[in-house]
């Protein structure tokens, strides 16, 4: 796990860089260099070979590919949003350091082979987020977001630990592949452990009815950090969710014990996320509820445990992360976060409006964008699984609903009179937006460019 070591070391280095480097914009370039080195270190795992390390971490093509997506998305995030760190507070180097620590936890989510490593991964990801949510110390909404996230997250950690303890009591091991839950009768102790683990991970991915923290935390946190929490972190939580349930809880007839529960959670997440997003008047808050709706689609990959679901979640992680980071980067340049604040943006900034429309098309699942194939794969996986046709139909209907609130932004940009105020839109920023939009389109036409690495 070279990438894990590299990201952790860079996090520590960045804590001291802030004491030496006075020009804060240079810290961003140092952080981008860190992501490049982490990406190279991750590729070295392929040369060193796959396998299980000390019974704790399993390096595979899946983990290496997801780590590559997470690191590349973080580099794109730094390039598009890194300059906005200075607007939050003076501790710019510490913000970058915390994100590298989160990235270290993300490196574990696709590779852990032990429940203890799952716990460490989740906590390494979560604790820095509590700090970042409250980074804007003079903003009461930011303070509220941090406190609410910390209290709810700590409570959920207790549920996670209780689930791990019950599973250990039922199986006598923490190893994912040695639990033997697929053989013989499932004990009530093990079933309770599975349910508690499912509920705690459902909180981490903001699935209904464990989603109540999401809108307030995403809306109250500094926008630049919401962009990271709602994309790369969410995708990593889903990877951890899928690995646990597909490796340990899918053998024999065990999946019948939890599949219906997760299917109901998926349906509730789709309905609540989409319907509440329709009524929002702030684009930032709409994106918060949109992230809940997108979580509903990613849950299809958990409920349907087959090869296509793994491919779908990988593609969804890439498509969703790139598109949402791009939209939040544009949002950071706007003075008004309401829908009316986007009125006339196509006249003031035509290129920005075009790429923003491409990102929104992808989130809505319009063909020729990466979001279309992401939704296609996860829905097809559910069809292959069988007994989930009702859920697939609901997903298609909710995708149609999502087009309404995404297209509200496009209508505001192109068809409503106004003078949208976007500041700090430099040529370099536009170039990176074009790169992100190109990734969305290329993956929408050639998804196998990414999936072939599996």
N, C-alpha and C positions, 0 to 999 in steps of 0.2 A: 504493500500500500504506500507507494512512493508519494502519491498525491496527498495522502493524509498527513504524512510527515512534513511535506513542503508547505502546505497551507497552515499547519500549526506553527511551524517555525516562522513563517512570514508574519503571522499574527503577532508573535512575540516581538519580532524585529520592529514592526510598525509601532508598537507601544513606545519604543525608544526613539524612533525616527522623529516623532513629534517634538522631542526635546532638542533635537539638533537642527532640523530643517525649519527655517522661518517662513519661506515662501510656500504657502499651503498648496498651491496648484501643483508643485512638484511631487507632493505626496501621492496625488492621484496617479501620476506616471509611474511612481515606484510600485503602487498597488497593481497597476496593469501589468508591469513586468513580472510581478509575483504570480499573476494568473497564467502568464505565458510559461513560466517555469513549472508551475503546477500541471499545466496541460502536457508539457513534455514529460514530466515525471510520471504522469498517468499512463502515457503511451509506453513507457519503459516496462510497465507491468506485463504488457503483451510479450515482450522479448524474454522476460524472466519466467514466463509460464504461468498457467492458471493452477489453482489448487487451494486447499484449506491451510491457513497459517495458525498453528497452535490451537486448533479447534475453536477459534474465535472469529476469524475473518476468512471468507471464501472469495478469492479473486476469480472472476469469470468474464467472458465477453460482455455479458449484460452489465455487470458492475463497471467495467472499464468504459463502455459506451455511455452509460448514464453519467458517470463522473466527467467524461469529456463534454457532454451537453451542459452539465451544471457549471463547469469551469468556463466554457466558452460563453455561456449566457451571463455569467458574472463579469467577464471581460467586457461584453457588450453593455452591460449595466453601468460599469465604471466609465466607459467612453461616453455614454449618453447622459448619465445622471451624476457622475462623480463631481462635477463642478458645483452642484447644488449642495454638497455637504457643508460648504463654507457658510451657507445661509442659515444652517441649523444652529451652529454654535462654534466655539473656538477649538474644540477638541477634535479636529478633523482626522488626525492620525489615529485616534482612539476609535472613531467610527469605522475606519477602514480595518483596523485590527479586529474589531468585533465581527465584522462581516467575514473576515478570514477564519475566525474561530467557528462561526456558523458553517462555513464551507468545509471545515475539517469534520464537523459532525455529519454533513451531507455525504462526505466520502464514505461514511460507514453504512448509510442507509441501504445501499444496494449490495453490500458485501457481508453484512453481519451473519454469522452462523450460530449465534448464541444469544439467548434472551438478555443476558447481562450487557452484551454489546448493543443490543437494541435500546435498552434503557439509557446507556451512556450516549448513544447517538441522538436520541430524542432530547435529552437534557442539554447536551452541548449545543444543539440547534436552538433550544428554547430560551435558555437563560440570557444569552446576548440580545435576543429579541426583546425581552422585557426592558432592557436598558435602552435600546434604540427607540422603542415606542415612546419613552419618556425623555428623549434627548433634548427636546425643545422645552427647557425647564421653565421658561416664562409663560408658556401656554398651558392654561388649565385643562384644555381638552387633551393635550399630550400627557399631562400628569395622570388624568383619569384613565386614558388608554393604557398606560403602563401599569397602573395599579390593578385595573380590571383584568388585564392579560396575566399579570403575575398571580393574582388570587385564583382565577379560574385554571390557569396552567398548573399551579401547585396542587390544587385539588385533583386535577386529572392525573397528575403524576402519581398520587397516592392510589388511584384506581388502577393505573398501569402496574405498579408494584404489587398490589394485591392480586391482580391477574397472574403475574409471573410467579408469585408465591404459591398460588393454588395449582398452577400447572406443574410446578416443581414437586409439590406434594403428591400430585396424581401420577407423575411419570418418573420422578427421581433424577431428572436431568434438565439442564438448561439448553442442551444442544438441539437445534431445530430438527435435525434429521434422525435423532435417536429417541424421540419421544414415543414413537410407536402408537400414535393416536389412531392411525388408520386400521389397526388390527384389533379385533375383539370388540367388546362392548365399551362404549364411551362412558366413563364414570361421571357422576354428577359433579364431582370436584373439578375434573378437567373441563366439563362443559361450562361451569361457572367462570373458570379462568379464561376460556376462549371468549365468552361474552364480555367480561370486564376488559380484556385486551382490545376487543373490537370497539367498545364504547370509548375507551381512552384514545385510540387512534382516530376514531371518527371525530373527536374533538379537535385533534391536531390538524385534520384536513378540513375543518369547518363544515362537517356534514350535519344536516338536520337530524334530530332536534338539538344538536350540540353546537349550533352555529351562532348563538345569541351574542357571543363576544365579538364576532367578526366585524360587523358594520361599525361599531363604536371604536374598536381598536384600529381598524384600517383608516377610518375617517379622522380619528384624533391623532394618530401618529404623524410625524413629519412625512410629507408626500414622498420624498426621496427614499425613505426607508419602507414605506408601504409598498413601493414598487418591487422591492426585493422580497418582502415577506409574502406578498400575494402571488409570487411567481415561482422562483427557484426553490424557496423553502417549502411551498405547498407541494410542488412536484416531488421533492425528496420525501416528504411525509407519505405521499401515495406509494412511492417505491418501497418504503419500509413496510407499509400496510400490505402491499401485494406480496412481498417476499415472505412475510410471516404466514399469511393465510394460504399461499400457494405451496409453500415448502412443507409446513408443519400440519396444516389443517385441511388438506385436500385428499389425503389417501383414503381408500376404502369408501365407506358411506358417511364419513364424518362431515362432508360438505353439506349434507342435507340438514344438519343441525343448525347451521348458521346462514345458509344461503338465502332462505326466506327473510330472515331478519335484516340482512344487508340489502336485499332487494327492496324491502319496505323503506329502509333508511334512504336508499337511492331515490325512490319515488318521491319521498317527502322533501329531499334536498332539491330535486328538480323543480317541484311545484313551488316551494317556498322561495327558492332563489330567484326564479324567473318572475313570479308574480309580484314580489316585493320590488324587484329592480324596475318594473314598469312604472311604479309610482314615485320614483326618486326624482328630485329636481336638481341635484348636484351630480356632476359627472363622476366625481371621486367616489361618492357614496353609491352611485349606480355600479361602478366597477367593483365595489366591495360586495354588493349583492350578486353581481355577475360572477365573481369568483366562487360564490356558493353554488350558483347554477353550473359553472364549469366543473366544480367538484362532483356534482351529480353525474356528469358524463364520465369523469375519470373513475367513479365508483363502478361503472360497468365492467372495467378491467379487473376489479377485485371479485365481483360476483361471478363473472365468467372466467373460470380458471382453465385456460387453454393457451396454446402458443400464440394465437392471434391477439389475445388480451395483453400479453407481454409486449408484442410489437406495437399495439395500439397505445399503450401507456407511454412507451418510449417516444413515439411520434407526438403524442399529446403533450408530453413534457417539453419537447422542443418547440412545437408550434405555439403553445399557450404562453410559454416563457418569453419568447422573442416578441410576439405580438403585444403582450401586456406591458412588457418593459418599454416598448416603443410608444404606446399610448400614454403611459405615465411620464415618459420623458417629454412628450408634447405638453402634457398637463402642467408639468413643472414650469413651462415657459408662459403659461397663461396667468393673467391677473385675476380672472374670474372663473371659478370652477363650475358655475352653473351651465346648463345647456345654452342659455342665452349668451353666455360668454364666448361661445363658439360661432355666433352669428357672423357671417361674412368672412370667415377665416380664409375661404378659398380665394377671395379677392386680394386679401392682404398678404397671404403666404400660400400661393397655389401649390408649391411642392410639398409643404408640410401637410396641407389638406389631403393631397393625393395619397401620401403614405399613411396618414391617419385612417383614411377610408379603407386602405388595404388591410391594415391591422384589424379594423372593425369587421371587415368581411371575413377574415380568418376566424375571429372569435364567434361569429355567427354561423360558420360552417359553409360559406359560399364556395362553390367549385372553383378550382384553379388556385386555391389557397391551402396552406398546410392544415388549417383547421378543418377543412372538409374531409380530408383523408383521416385525420385524427378521429373525428366522430365516426366515420365509416368503419374504421377498424374496431373501435370499442363496441359499436352497435352490432357489427357482424360477429364479434366474439360472443356476444350475448345470444344471438340467433343460433350459433353453433352449439352453445351450451344446452339449449332446449329448455322448455318450461318458462322462458322469460320473454315470450313474444309480447305479452301485455306491457312489460316494462320498456321494450324497444319502441312500441307504438307511442307510449307516453313520452319517451325521449325525443322522438321525431316531432311530436306536437310542441314540446317545450322548446325545441330548437327553432320552430317557427315563431313562438312567442318572443324568443330572444332577439330575433331580427328586428322587432319593433323598437326596443330601447337602444340597440346599437345604431339603427338607422336614424334615430332622433338626432344623433350627433352629426351624421352625414347631411341630413336635411338642414340642420342649423348652419353648417359650414357652406353649403352650396345654394340654398334656396331661400334663406331668410336674410333680410337686410340688417346690416349692423357693421360695426367696426371692431372686430375681435382684436384684442390687444395681446400680442405675443412678443415678449422681450427676450433678448439674448439669443436669437436664432442666428447663429454664425454659419458660415459655409461648411466648416468642419462638422457641426452638428447636423446640418442637412445631409452631408455625405454619409454619416453613420446611420441616419434614418433610412436613406436609400439602400444601404447595405442590409439593414434589418428587413426592409420590405422585400428585397431580392431573395433573402433566405426564405421568407414566408411563401413567396411565389414558386421558387425552385422546389421546395419540399412539397408544395401543392401539386406540382406536375410530375416530379420524380421522387416519390417518397422512399423508393428503394435505395436511393443514394445514402440514406441514413440506416435503413433497416438491414441492408446487406451485411453490416458489421456484426449483426447478431448471429 
